[in-house]
Amino acid sequence: MTQMRRIRKQSASDSKRIRNGQIRRDFKRLLAIIADPREPDYSEVEAIAKRHALYFDEKGAVREAK
């Protein structure tokens, strides 16, 4: 049996829960923003990024703050 056959699809029950409450809430909010068909609130996304020492450069790429 090849390695690819041994790898099974991950289901929701196989996933690991994010233990840090703030990170979990931020992740859920970012997923909700992505799923919303309306224009996203970029200021909210930037605030979440800043809270986790990240920012968007002039090209829109996510970078780590120093």
C-alpha positions in Angstrom: 0.0 0.0 0.0 1.4 3.4 -0.9 1.8 6.2 1.5 -0.9 8.2 -0.2 -3.4 5.4 0.3 -2.6 5.2 4.0 -3.3 8.9 4.5 -6.9 9.4 5.2 -8.9 12.6 4.8 -9.2 14.7 7.9 -12.6 15.3 9.2 -13.8 17.9 11.6 -13.6 15.4 14.5 -9.8 14.9 13.7 -9.0 18.6 13.9 -7.4 20.1 17.0 -9.1 22.8 19.0 -7.4 26.2 19.4 -6.8 26.4 23.1 -6.1 30.1 23.5 -9.4 31.8 23.8 -8.4 35.1 22.2 -6.8 33.4 19.2 -9.8 31.1 18.8 -12.2 34.1 18.8 -10.0 36.0 16.3 -9.8 33.0 14.0 -13.6 32.5 14.1 -14.1 36.2 13.4 -11.7 36.1 10.4 -13.5 33.1 9.0 -16.8 34.9 9.4 -15.4 38.0 7.6 -14.1 35.7 4.7 -17.5 34.0 4.4 -19.5 37.2 4.4 -20.4 38.2 0.8 -20.4 41.9 1.8 -17.3 44.1 1.7 -15.0 43.2 4.6 -14.2 45.6 7.4 -10.5 46.0 6.8 -10.0 48.0 9.9 -11.2 45.1 12.0 -8.9 42.7 10.1 -5.9 45.1 10.6 -6.8 45.3 14.3 -6.7 41.5 14.7 -3.4 41.4 12.8 -1.9 44.0 15.0 -3.0 42.2 18.1 -1.0 39.2 16.9 2.1 41.2 15.9 1.3 41.1 12.2 0.7 43.8 9.6 0.0 44.3 5.9 2.8 45.8 3.8 2.2 48.2 0.9 1.5 45.3 -1.5 -1.0 43.7 0.9 1.2 40.8 2.0 1.1 39.8 5.7 4.3 40.5 7.6 5.5 39.9 11.1 6.1 43.1 13.2 9.5 43.4 14.7 
